[in-house]
Amino acid sequence: MIDSEIGNLRSDQLGREELITYLRYNVKFDEHWLQQNFKKGFNKAKVKEFEEMDKFANIAELSVVGRRSAQVQVRESHFPSSFD
């Protein structure tokens, strides 16, 4: 599901074959998910701060969270060979 307006686009085709793929990775900003994936405790106040993604003071730490989340979630097998 992309969003409530677009839906999942499963039946959409631009031609005779599937030309579009969609893959999304999410970071869950809750204490349990962050602890499980980072092996580091984030208290409720810090997790709440992460919600302010446009706050300059959060950028460096959010960048670390994003890179670590990619290491945990993204796998080569998630992508079709057409991405090679």
PDB file of N, CA, C and O in Angstrom:
ATOM      1  N   MET A   1       0.839  -1.179   0.000  1.00  0.00           N
ATOM      2  CA  MET A   1       0.000   0.000   0.000  1.00  0.00           C
ATOM      3  C   MET A   1       0.885   1.243   0.000  1.00  0.00           C
ATOM      4  O   MET A   1       1.688   1.436   0.913  1.00  0.00           O
ATOM      5  N   ILE A   2       0.742   2.068  -1.002  1.00  0.00           N
ATOM      6  CA  ILE A   2       1.515   3.300  -1.071  1.00  0.00           C
ATOM      7  C   ILE A   2       0.893   4.351  -0.168  1.00  0.00           C
ATOM      8  O   ILE A   2       1.558   4.879   0.724  1.00  0.00           O
ATOM      9  N   ASP A   3      -0.350   4.652  -0.388  1.00  0.00           N
ATOM     10  CA  ASP A   3      -1.118   5.521   0.501  1.00  0.00           C
ATOM     11  C   ASP A   3      -2.598   5.336   0.175  1.00  0.00           C
ATOM     12  O   ASP A   3      -2.948   4.593  -0.743  1.00  0.00           O
ATOM     13  N   SER A   4      -3.455   6.007   0.921  1.00  0.00           N
ATOM     14  CA  SER A   4      -4.898   5.796   0.737  1.00  0.00           C
ATOM     15  C   SER A   4      -5.416   6.341  -0.586  1.00  0.00           C
ATOM     16  O   SER A   4      -6.449   5.879  -1.072  1.00  0.00           O
ATOM     17  N   GLU A   5      -4.736   7.298  -1.176  1.00  0.00           N
ATOM     18  CA  GLU A   5      -5.183   7.861  -2.453  1.00  0.00           C
ATOM     19  C   GLU A   5      -4.741   7.013  -3.638  1.00  0.00           C
ATOM     20  O   GLU A   5      -5.521   6.776  -4.560  1.00  0.00           O
ATOM     21  N   ILE A   6      -3.497   6.556  -3.618  1.00  0.00           N
ATOM     22  CA  ILE A   6      -2.950   5.790  -4.741  1.00  0.00           C
ATOM     23  C   ILE A   6      -3.280   4.305  -4.622  1.00  0.00           C
ATOM     24  O   ILE A   6      -3.453   3.630  -5.637  1.00  0.00           O
ATOM     25  N   GLY A   7      -3.368   3.800  -3.427  1.00  0.00           N
ATOM     26  CA  GLY A   7      -3.624   2.369  -3.226  1.00  0.00           C
ATOM     27  C   GLY A   7      -2.352   1.566  -3.383  1.00  0.00           C
ATOM     28  O   GLY A   7      -1.277   2.024  -2.997  1.00  0.00           O
ATOM     29  N   ASN A   8      -2.462   0.357  -3.951  1.00  0.00           N
ATOM     30  CA  ASN A   8      -1.275  -0.489  -4.083  1.00  0.00           C
ATOM     31  C   ASN A   8      -0.804  -0.641  -5.532  1.00  0.00           C
ATOM     32  O   ASN A   8       0.265  -1.209  -5.755  1.00  0.00           O
ATOM     33  N   LEU A   9      -1.548  -0.164  -6.511  1.00  0.00           N
ATOM     34  CA  LEU A   9      -1.195  -0.192  -7.934  1.00  0.00           C
ATOM     35  C   LEU A   9      -0.928  -1.593  -8.478  1.00  0.00           C
ATOM     36  O   LEU A   9      -0.291  -1.725  -9.523  1.00  0.00           O
ATOM     37  N   ARG A  10      -1.392  -2.633  -7.808  1.00  0.00           N
ATOM     38  CA  ARG A  10      -1.141  -4.000  -8.270  1.00  0.00           C
ATOM     39  C   ARG A  10      -1.681  -4.263  -9.672  1.00  0.00           C
ATOM     40  O   ARG A  10      -1.049  -4.980 -10.447  1.00  0.00           O
ATOM     41  N   SER A  11      -2.821  -3.705 -10.006  1.00  0.00           N
ATOM     42  CA  SER A  11      -3.418  -3.994 -11.312  1.00  0.00           C
ATOM     43  C   SER A  11      -3.078  -2.942 -12.366  1.00  0.00           C
ATOM     44  O   SER A  11      -3.538  -3.050 -13.503  1.00  0.00           O
ATOM     45  N   ASP A  12      -2.289  -1.934 -12.021  1.00  0.00           N
ATOM     46  CA  ASP A  12      -1.914  -0.900 -12.990  1.00  0.00           C
ATOM     47  C   ASP A  12      -0.778  -1.378 -13.885  1.00  0.00           C
ATOM     48  O   ASP A  12       0.210  -1.938 -13.410  1.00  0.00           O
ATOM     49  N   GLN A  13      -0.931  -1.150 -15.184  1.00  0.00           N
ATOM     50  CA  GLN A  13       0.121  -1.472 -16.140  1.00  0.00           C
ATOM     51  C   GLN A  13       0.176  -0.384 -17.189  1.00  0.00           C
ATOM     52  O   GLN A  13      -0.855   0.120 -17.635  1.00  0.00           O
ATOM     53  N   LEU A  14       1.391  -0.025 -17.582  1.00  0.00           N
ATOM     54  CA  LEU A  14       1.579   0.989 -18.607  1.00  0.00           C
ATOM     55  C   LEU A  14       1.705   0.365 -19.994  1.00  0.00           C
ATOM     56  O   LEU A  14       1.588   1.056 -21.006  1.00  0.00           O
ATOM     57  N   GLY A  15       1.937  -0.915 -20.034  1.00  0.00           N
ATOM     58  CA  GLY A  15       2.108  -1.614 -21.304  1.00  0.00           C
ATOM     59  C   GLY A  15       1.766  -3.077 -21.123  1.00  0.00           C
ATOM     60  O   GLY A  15       0.932  -3.433 -20.290  1.00  0.00           O
ATOM     61  N   ARG A  16       2.418  -3.929 -21.911  1.00  0.00           N
ATOM     62  CA  ARG A  16       2.133  -5.358 -21.852  1.00  0.00           C
ATOM     63  C   ARG A  16       2.797  -6.056 -20.677  1.00  0.00           C
ATOM     64  O   ARG A  16       2.408  -7.166 -20.314  1.00  0.00           O
ATOM     65  N   GLU A  17       3.792  -5.419 -20.082  1.00  0.00           N
ATOM     66  CA  GLU A  17       4.496  -6.035 -18.960  1.00  0.00           C
ATOM     67  C   GLU A  17       4.567  -5.056 -17.797  1.00  0.00           C
ATOM     68  O   GLU A  17       4.362  -3.854 -17.973  1.00  0.00           O
ATOM     69  N   GLU A  18       4.854  -5.572 -16.621  1.00  0.00           N
ATOM     70  CA  GLU A  18       4.994  -4.712 -15.450  1.00  0.00           C
ATOM     71  C   GLU A  18       6.245  -3.860 -15.594  1.00  0.00           C
ATOM     72  O   GLU A  18       7.338  -4.376 -15.825  1.00  0.00           O
ATOM     73  N   LEU A  19       6.074  -2.560 -15.456  1.00  0.00           N
ATOM     74  CA  LEU A  19       7.195  -1.638 -15.603  1.00  0.00           C
ATOM     75  C   LEU A  19       7.505  -0.883 -14.312  1.00  0.00           C
ATOM     76  O   LEU A  19       8.554  -0.247 -14.204  1.00  0.00           O
ATOM     77  N   ILE A  20       6.620  -0.947 -13.351  1.00  0.00           N
ATOM     78  CA  ILE A  20       6.775  -0.180 -12.118  1.00  0.00           C
ATOM     79  C   ILE A  20       6.908  -1.129 -10.939  1.00  0.00           C
ATOM     80  O   ILE A  20       6.164  -2.102 -10.816  1.00  0.00           O
ATOM     81  N   THR A  21       7.866  -0.831 -10.079  1.00  0.00           N
ATOM     82  CA  THR A  21       7.964  -1.543  -8.813  1.00  0.00           C
ATOM     83  C   THR A  21       7.963  -0.509  -7.696  1.00  0.00           C
ATOM     84  O   THR A  21       8.357   0.639  -7.902  1.00  0.00           O
ATOM     85  N   TYR A  22       7.527  -0.913  -6.537  1.00  0.00           N
ATOM     86  CA  TYR A  22       7.489  -0.008  -5.395  1.00  0.00           C
ATOM     87  C   TYR A  22       7.946  -0.780  -4.175  1.00  0.00           C
ATOM     88  O   TYR A  22       7.448  -1.868  -3.887  1.00  0.00           O
ATOM     89  N   LEU A  23       8.886  -0.214  -3.473  1.00  0.00           N
ATOM     90  CA  LEU A  23       9.413  -0.837  -2.266  1.00  0.00           C
ATOM     91  C   LEU A  23       9.661   0.263  -1.257  1.00  0.00           C
ATOM     92  O   LEU A  23      10.269   1.284  -1.580  1.00  0.00           O
ATOM     93  N   ARG A  24       9.202   0.066  -0.056  1.00  0.00           N
ATOM     94  CA  ARG A  24       9.343   1.094   0.970  1.00  0.00           C
ATOM     95  C   ARG A  24       9.865   0.461   2.252  1.00  0.00           C
ATOM     96  O   ARG A  24       9.432  -0.621   2.649  1.00  0.00           O
ATOM     97  N   TYR A  25      10.783   1.140   2.878  1.00  0.00           N
ATOM     98  CA  TYR A  25      11.316   0.713   4.171  1.00  0.00           C
ATOM     99  C   TYR A  25      10.941   1.773   5.194  1.00  0.00           C
ATOM    100  O   TYR A  25      11.081   2.969   4.943  1.00  0.00           O
ATOM    101  N   ASN A  26      10.472   1.334   6.325  1.00  0.00           N
ATOM    102  CA  ASN A  26      10.057   2.255   7.373  1.00  0.00           C
ATOM    103  C   ASN A  26      10.921   2.111   8.612  1.00  0.00           C
ATOM    104  O   ASN A  26      11.379   1.020   8.955  1.00  0.00           O
ATOM    105  N   VAL A  27      11.129   3.221   9.263  1.00  0.00           N
ATOM    106  CA  VAL A  27      11.744   3.230  10.585  1.00  0.00           C
ATOM    107  C   VAL A  27      10.613   3.511  11.559  1.00  0.00           C
ATOM    108  O   VAL A  27       9.888   4.497  11.424  1.00  0.00           O
ATOM    109  N   LYS A  28      10.477   2.651  12.520  1.00  0.00           N
ATOM    110  CA  LYS A  28       9.435   2.833  13.519  1.00  0.00           C
ATOM    111  C   LYS A  28      10.021   3.613  14.685  1.00  0.00           C
ATOM    112  O   LYS A  28      10.942   3.141  15.351  1.00  0.00           O
ATOM    113  N   PHE A  29       9.505   4.773  14.927  1.00  0.00           N
ATOM    114  CA  PHE A  29      10.007   5.593  16.022  1.00  0.00           C
ATOM    115  C   PHE A  29       9.283   5.241  17.319  1.00  0.00           C
ATOM    116  O   PHE A  29       8.474   6.005  17.845  1.00  0.00           O
ATOM    117  N   ASP A  30       9.614   4.051  17.803  1.00  0.00           N
ATOM    118  CA  ASP A  30       9.160   3.679  19.144  1.00  0.00           C
ATOM    119  C   ASP A  30      10.328   2.991  19.856  1.00  0.00           C
ATOM    120  O   ASP A  30      11.225   2.439  19.220  1.00  0.00           O
ATOM    121  N   GLU A  31      10.294   3.038  21.150  1.00  0.00           N
ATOM    122  CA  GLU A  31      11.424   2.550  21.960  1.00  0.00           C
ATOM    123  C   GLU A  31      11.769   1.102  21.671  1.00  0.00           C
ATOM    124  O   GLU A  31      12.947   0.763  21.558  1.00  0.00           O
ATOM    125  N   HIS A  32      10.776   0.248  21.550  1.00  0.00           N
ATOM    126  CA  HIS A  32      11.017  -1.182  21.348  1.00  0.00           C
ATOM    127  C   HIS A  32      11.704  -1.436  20.002  1.00  0.00           C
ATOM    128  O   HIS A  32      12.700  -2.158  19.950  1.00  0.00           O
ATOM    129  N   TRP A  33      11.192  -0.859  18.923  1.00  0.00           N
ATOM    130  CA  TRP A  33      11.780  -1.077  17.594  1.00  0.00           C
ATOM    131  C   TRP A  33      13.213  -0.570  17.549  1.00  0.00           C
ATOM    132  O   TRP A  33      14.099  -1.254  17.036  1.00  0.00           O
ATOM    133  N   LEU A  34      13.444   0.611  18.079  1.00  0.00           N
ATOM    134  CA  LEU A  34      14.799   1.172  18.074  1.00  0.00           C
ATOM    135  C   LEU A  34      15.752   0.323  18.911  1.00  0.00           C
ATOM    136  O   LEU A  34      16.887   0.084  18.499  1.00  0.00           O
ATOM    137  N   GLN A  35      15.304  -0.137  20.080  1.00  0.00           N
ATOM    138  CA  GLN A  35      16.143  -0.996  20.927  1.00  0.00           C
ATOM    139  C   GLN A  35      16.468  -2.301  20.206  1.00  0.00           C
ATOM    140  O   GLN A  35      17.613  -2.751  20.216  1.00  0.00           O
ATOM    141  N   GLN A  36      15.478  -2.895  19.592  1.00  0.00           N
ATOM    142  CA  GLN A  36      15.651  -4.169  18.903  1.00  0.00           C
ATOM    143  C   GLN A  36      16.627  -4.039  17.721  1.00  0.00           C
ATOM    144  O   GLN A  36      17.431  -4.940  17.487  1.00  0.00           O
ATOM    145  N   ASN A  37      16.563  -2.948  16.991  1.00  0.00           N
ATOM    146  CA  ASN A  37      17.369  -2.781  15.792  1.00  0.00           C
ATOM    147  C   ASN A  37      18.690  -2.052  16.005  1.00  0.00           C
ATOM    148  O   ASN A  37      19.579  -2.123  15.156  1.00  0.00           O
ATOM    149  N   PHE A  38      18.827  -1.358  17.118  1.00  0.00           N
ATOM    150  CA  PHE A  38      20.043  -0.601  17.373  1.00  0.00           C
ATOM    151  C   PHE A  38      20.824  -1.108  18.569  1.00  0.00           C
ATOM    152  O   PHE A  38      21.978  -0.728  18.767  1.00  0.00           O
ATOM    153  N   LYS A  39      20.203  -1.963  19.365  1.00  0.00           N
ATOM    154  CA  LYS A  39      20.836  -2.463  20.592  1.00  0.00           C
ATOM    155  C   LYS A  39      21.299  -1.302  21.462  1.00  0.00           C
ATOM    156  O   LYS A  39      22.308  -1.385  22.162  1.00  0.00           O
ATOM    157  N   LYS A  40      20.538  -0.230  21.398  1.00  0.00           N
ATOM    158  CA  LYS A  40      20.836   0.976  22.161  1.00  0.00           C
ATOM    159  C   LYS A  40      19.519   1.525  22.668  1.00  0.00           C
ATOM    160  O   LYS A  40      18.542   1.597  21.921  1.00  0.00           O
ATOM    161  N   GLY A  41      19.488   1.900  23.894  1.00  0.00           N
ATOM    162  CA  GLY A  41      18.257   2.435  24.451  1.00  0.00           C
ATOM    163  C   GLY A  41      17.999   3.870  24.043  1.00  0.00           C
ATOM    164  O   GLY A  41      18.897   4.710  24.098  1.00  0.00           O
ATOM    165  N   PHE A  42      16.802   4.146  23.642  1.00  0.00           N
ATOM    166  CA  PHE A  42      16.348   5.506  23.386  1.00  0.00           C
ATOM    167  C   PHE A  42      15.160   5.733  24.306  1.00  0.00           C
ATOM    168  O   PHE A  42      14.169   5.007  24.232  1.00  0.00           O
ATOM    169  N   ASN A  43      15.250   6.730  25.168  1.00  0.00           N
ATOM    170  CA  ASN A  43      14.130   6.973  26.071  1.00  0.00           C
ATOM    171  C   ASN A  43      12.986   7.654  25.327  1.00  0.00           C
ATOM    172  O   ASN A  43      13.141   8.095  24.188  1.00  0.00           O
ATOM    173  N   LYS A  44      11.839   7.731  25.991  1.00  0.00           N
ATOM    174  CA  LYS A  44      10.640   8.288  25.348  1.00  0.00           C
ATOM    175  C   LYS A  44      10.860   9.716  24.866  1.00  0.00           C
ATOM    176  O   LYS A  44      10.357  10.105  23.812  1.00  0.00           O
ATOM    177  N   ALA A  45      11.603  10.488  25.629  1.00  0.00           N
ATOM    178  CA  ALA A  45      11.858  11.880  25.237  1.00  0.00           C
ATOM    179  C   ALA A  45      12.651  11.936  23.930  1.00  0.00           C
ATOM    180  O   ALA A  45      12.342  12.746  23.056  1.00  0.00           O
ATOM    181  N   LYS A  46      13.666  11.087  23.788  1.00  0.00           N
ATOM    182  CA  LYS A  46      14.483  11.065  22.571  1.00  0.00           C
ATOM    183  C   LYS A  46      13.642  10.597  21.384  1.00  0.00           C
ATOM    184  O   LYS A  46      13.729  11.169  20.297  1.00  0.00           O
ATOM    185  N   VAL A  47      12.839   9.571  21.586  1.00  0.00           N
ATOM    186  CA  VAL A  47      11.972   9.071  20.509  1.00  0.00           C
ATOM    187  C   VAL A  47      11.011  10.180  20.076  1.00  0.00           C
ATOM    188  O   VAL A  47      10.769  10.363  18.883  1.00  0.00           O
ATOM    189  N   LYS A  48      10.474  10.906  21.026  1.00  0.00           N
ATOM    190  CA  LYS A  48       9.570  12.022  20.713  1.00  0.00           C
ATOM    191  C   LYS A  48      10.303  13.099  19.919  1.00  0.00           C
ATOM    192  O   LYS A  48       9.738  13.682  18.993  1.00  0.00           O
ATOM    193  N   GLU A  49      11.566  13.367  20.279  1.00  0.00           N
ATOM    194  CA  GLU A  49      12.370  14.350  19.541  1.00  0.00           C
ATOM    195  C   GLU A  49      12.547  13.953  18.078  1.00  0.00           C
ATOM    196  O   GLU A  49      12.555  14.812  17.196  1.00  0.00           O
ATOM    197  N   PHE A  50      12.689  12.664  17.822  1.00  0.00           N
ATOM    198  CA  PHE A  50      12.891  12.196  16.449  1.00  0.00           C
ATOM    199  C   PHE A  50      11.737  12.587  15.536  1.00  0.00           C
ATOM    200  O   PHE A  50      11.925  12.702  14.325  1.00  0.00           O
ATOM    201  N   GLU A  51      10.558  12.791  16.088  1.00  0.00           N
ATOM    202  CA  GLU A  51       9.402  13.191  15.283  1.00  0.00           C
ATOM    203  C   GLU A  51       9.613  14.551  14.629  1.00  0.00           C
ATOM    204  O   GLU A  51       8.998  14.853  13.606  1.00  0.00           O
ATOM    205  N   GLU A  52      10.479  15.372  15.216  1.00  0.00           N
ATOM    206  CA  GLU A  52      10.787  16.688  14.659  1.00  0.00           C
ATOM    207  C   GLU A  52      11.947  16.533  13.670  1.00  0.00           C
ATOM    208  O   GLU A  52      13.078  16.924  13.957  1.00  0.00           O
ATOM    209  N   MET A  53      11.649  15.965  12.519  1.00  0.00           N
ATOM    210  CA  MET A  53      12.690  15.654  11.543  1.00  0.00           C
ATOM    211  C   MET A  53      13.309  16.890  10.908  1.00  0.00           C
ATOM    212  O   MET A  53      14.404  16.818  10.350  1.00  0.00           O
ATOM    213  N   ASP A  54      12.624  18.011  10.985  1.00  0.00           N
ATOM    214  CA  ASP A  54      13.175  19.230  10.410  1.00  0.00           C
ATOM    215  C   ASP A  54      13.959  20.052  11.426  1.00  0.00           C
ATOM    216  O   ASP A  54      14.454  21.131  11.101  1.00  0.00           O
ATOM    217  N   LYS A  55      14.075  19.555  12.644  1.00  0.00           N
ATOM    218  CA  LYS A  55      14.825  20.245  13.696  1.00  0.00           C
ATOM    219  C   LYS A  55      16.322  19.995  13.471  1.00  0.00           C
ATOM    220  O   LYS A  55      16.768  18.847  13.476  1.00  0.00           O
ATOM    221  N   PHE A  56      17.080  21.048  13.278  1.00  0.00           N
ATOM    222  CA  PHE A  56      18.496  20.932  12.934  1.00  0.00           C
ATOM    223  C   PHE A  56      19.259  20.050  13.920  1.00  0.00           C
ATOM    224  O   PHE A  56      20.121  19.273  13.507  1.00  0.00           O
ATOM    225  N   ALA A  57      18.967  20.152  15.180  1.00  0.00           N
ATOM    226  CA  ALA A  57      19.686  19.380  16.204  1.00  0.00           C
ATOM    227  C   ALA A  57      19.483  17.870  16.049  1.00  0.00           C
ATOM    228  O   ALA A  57      20.274  17.087  16.575  1.00  0.00           O
ATOM    229  N   ASN A  58      18.453  17.461  15.347  1.00  0.00           N
ATOM    230  CA  ASN A  58      18.157  16.034  15.176  1.00  0.00           C
ATOM    231  C   ASN A  58      18.779  15.423  13.923  1.00  0.00           C
ATOM    232  O   ASN A  58      18.823  14.200  13.796  1.00  0.00           O
ATOM    233  N   ILE A  59      19.255  16.243  13.006  1.00  0.00           N
ATOM    234  CA  ILE A  59      19.672  15.754  11.688  1.00  0.00           C
ATOM    235  C   ILE A  59      20.772  14.704  11.765  1.00  0.00           C
ATOM    236  O   ILE A  59      20.660  13.662  11.120  1.00  0.00           O
ATOM    237  N   ALA A  60      21.821  14.943  12.527  1.00  0.00           N
ATOM    238  CA  ALA A  60      22.938  13.995  12.589  1.00  0.00           C
ATOM    239  C   ALA A  60      22.483  12.646  13.135  1.00  0.00           C
ATOM    240  O   ALA A  60      22.836  11.603  12.585  1.00  0.00           O
ATOM    241  N   GLU A  61      21.709  12.661  14.205  1.00  0.00           N
ATOM    242  CA  GLU A  61      21.251  11.400  14.801  1.00  0.00           C
ATOM    243  C   GLU A  61      20.246  10.689  13.905  1.00  0.00           C
ATOM    244  O   GLU A  61      20.268   9.461  13.811  1.00  0.00           O
ATOM    245  N   LEU A  62      19.371  11.433  13.250  1.00  0.00           N
ATOM    246  CA  LEU A  62      18.428  10.818  12.316  1.00  0.00           C
ATOM    247  C   LEU A  62      19.159  10.200  11.129  1.00  0.00           C
ATOM    248  O   LEU A  62      18.726   9.177  10.597  1.00  0.00           O
ATOM    249  N   SER A  63      20.249  10.806  10.716  1.00  0.00           N
ATOM    250  CA  SER A  63      21.058  10.245   9.640  1.00  0.00           C
ATOM    251  C   SER A  63      21.641   8.897  10.053  1.00  0.00           C
ATOM    252  O   SER A  63      21.666   7.957   9.259  1.00  0.00           O
ATOM    253  N   VAL A  64      22.108   8.806  11.289  1.00  0.00           N
ATOM    254  CA  VAL A  64      22.630   7.537  11.813  1.00  0.00           C
ATOM    255  C   VAL A  64      21.513   6.501  11.863  1.00  0.00           C
ATOM    256  O   VAL A  64      21.717   5.349  11.480  1.00  0.00           O
ATOM    257  N   VAL A  65      20.350   6.898  12.326  1.00  0.00           N
ATOM    258  CA  VAL A  65      19.206   5.989  12.398  1.00  0.00           C
ATOM    259  C   VAL A  65      18.848   5.502  10.995  1.00  0.00           C
ATOM    260  O   VAL A  65      18.573   4.317  10.805  1.00  0.00           O
ATOM    261  N   GLY A  66      18.848   6.388  10.024  1.00  0.00           N
ATOM    262  CA  GLY A  66      18.524   6.001   8.651  1.00  0.00           C
ATOM    263  C   GLY A  66      19.535   5.021   8.076  1.00  0.00           C
ATOM    264  O   GLY A  66      19.154   4.022   7.467  1.00  0.00           O
ATOM    265  N   ARG A  67      20.819   5.299   8.264  1.00  0.00           N
ATOM    266  CA  ARG A  67      21.854   4.398   7.736  1.00  0.00           C
ATOM    267  C   ARG A  67      21.791   3.034   8.413  1.00  0.00           C
ATOM    268  O   ARG A  67      21.898   2.005   7.745  1.00  0.00           O
ATOM    269  N   ARG A  68      21.621   3.017   9.717  1.00  0.00           N
ATOM    270  CA  ARG A  68      21.542   1.740  10.439  1.00  0.00           C
ATOM    271  C   ARG A  68      20.284   0.979  10.032  1.00  0.00           C
ATOM    272  O   ARG A  68      20.323  -0.242   9.885  1.00  0.00           O
ATOM    273  N   SER A  69      19.197   1.669   9.852  1.00  0.00           N
ATOM    274  CA  SER A  69      17.954   1.021   9.435  1.00  0.00           C
ATOM    275  C   SER A  69      18.113   0.382   8.063  1.00  0.00           C
ATOM    276  O   SER A  69      17.589  -0.705   7.818  1.00  0.00           O
ATOM    277  N   ALA A  70      18.829   1.047   7.176  1.00  0.00           N
ATOM    278  CA  ALA A  70      19.085   0.480   5.844  1.00  0.00           C
ATOM    279  C   ALA A  70      19.921  -0.786   5.960  1.00  0.00           C
ATOM    280  O   ALA A  70      19.655  -1.764   5.262  1.00  0.00           O
ATOM    281  N   GLN A  71      20.926  -0.784   6.829  1.00  0.00           N
ATOM    282  CA  GLN A  71      21.750  -1.980   7.024  1.00  0.00           C
ATOM    283  C   GLN A  71      20.923  -3.156   7.523  1.00  0.00           C
ATOM    284  O   GLN A  71      21.166  -4.301   7.142  1.00  0.00           O
ATOM    285  N   VAL A  72      19.952  -2.870   8.373  1.00  0.00           N
ATOM    286  CA  VAL A  72      19.110  -3.907   8.972  1.00  0.00           C
ATOM    287  C   VAL A  72      18.056  -4.409   7.990  1.00  0.00           C
ATOM    288  O   VAL A  72      17.772  -5.606   7.947  1.00  0.00           O
ATOM    289  N   GLN A  73      17.472  -3.504   7.199  1.00  0.00           N
ATOM    290  CA  GLN A  73      16.300  -3.850   6.404  1.00  0.00           C
ATOM    291  C   GLN A  73      16.556  -4.169   4.927  1.00  0.00           C
ATOM    292  O   GLN A  73      15.946  -5.090   4.384  1.00  0.00           O
ATOM    293  N   VAL A  74      17.437  -3.432   4.284  1.00  0.00           N
ATOM    294  CA  VAL A  74      17.591  -3.536   2.831  1.00  0.00           C
ATOM    295  C   VAL A  74      18.437  -4.748   2.466  1.00  0.00           C
ATOM    296  O   VAL A  74      19.530  -4.946   2.997  1.00  0.00           O
ATOM    297  N   ARG A  75      17.913  -5.547   1.555  1.00  0.00           N
ATOM    298  CA  ARG A  75      18.609  -6.741   1.069  1.00  0.00           C
ATOM    299  C   ARG A  75      18.628  -6.719  -0.458  1.00  0.00           C
ATOM    300  O   ARG A  75      17.674  -6.265  -1.090  1.00  0.00           O
ATOM    301  N   GLU A  76      19.699  -7.205  -1.035  1.00  0.00           N
ATOM    302  CA  GLU A  76      19.819  -7.262  -2.489  1.00  0.00           C
ATOM    303  C   GLU A  76      18.675  -8.069  -3.094  1.00  0.00           C
ATOM    304  O   GLU A  76      18.200  -7.757  -4.186  1.00  0.00           O
ATOM    305  N   SER A  77      18.241  -9.092  -2.395  1.00  0.00           N
ATOM    306  CA  SER A  77      17.175  -9.956  -2.900  1.00  0.00           C
ATOM    307  C   SER A  77      15.821  -9.242  -3.010  1.00  0.00           C
ATOM    308  O   SER A  77      14.905  -9.769  -3.640  1.00  0.00           O
ATOM    309  N   HIS A  78      15.681  -8.066  -2.416  1.00  0.00           N
ATOM    310  CA  HIS A  78      14.433  -7.315  -2.498  1.00  0.00           C
ATOM    311  C   HIS A  78      14.228  -6.663  -3.864  1.00  0.00           C
ATOM    312  O   HIS A  78      13.124  -6.219  -4.182  1.00  0.00           O
ATOM    313  N   PHE A  79      15.294  -6.605  -4.676  1.00  0.00           N
ATOM    314  CA  PHE A  79      15.233  -5.892  -5.934  1.00  0.00           C
ATOM    315  C   PHE A  79      15.285  -6.865  -7.117  1.00  0.00           C
ATOM    316  O   PHE A  79      16.058  -7.823  -7.106  1.00  0.00           O
ATOM    317  N   PRO A  80      14.470  -6.616  -8.120  1.00  0.00           N
ATOM    318  CA  PRO A  80      14.501  -7.484  -9.307  1.00  0.00           C
ATOM    319  C   PRO A  80      15.821  -7.309 -10.059  1.00  0.00           C
ATOM    320  O   PRO A  80      16.516  -6.309  -9.884  1.00  0.00           O
ATOM    321  N   SER A  81      16.153  -8.282 -10.888  1.00  0.00           N
ATOM    322  CA  SER A  81      17.413  -8.242 -11.634  1.00  0.00           C
ATOM    323  C   SER A  81      17.488  -7.046 -12.576  1.00  0.00           C
ATOM    324  O   SER A  81      18.583  -6.669 -12.993  1.00  0.00           O
ATOM    325  N   SER A  82      16.372  -6.448 -12.917  1.00  0.00           N
ATOM    326  CA  SER A  82      16.387  -5.276 -13.789  1.00  0.00           C
ATOM    327  C   SER A  82      17.085  -4.086 -13.148  1.00  0.00           C
ATOM    328  O   SER A  82      17.418  -3.125 -13.841  1.00  0.00           O
ATOM    329  N   PHE A  83      17.315  -4.130 -11.838  1.00  0.00           N
ATOM    330  CA  PHE A  83      18.034  -3.071 -11.149  1.00  0.00           C
ATOM    331  C   PHE A  83      19.552  -3.235 -11.271  1.00  0.00           C
ATOM    332  O   PHE A  83      20.305  -2.328 -10.917  1.00  0.00           O
ATOM    333  N   ASP A  84      20.000  -4.393 -11.773  1.00  0.00           N
ATOM    334  CA  ASP A  84      21.447  -4.643 -11.894  1.00  0.00           C
ATOM    335  C   ASP A  84      22.084  -3.747 -12.936  1.00  0.00           C
ATOM    336  O   ASP A  84      23.291  -3.826 -13.164  1.00  0.00           O
TER     337      ASP A  84
END
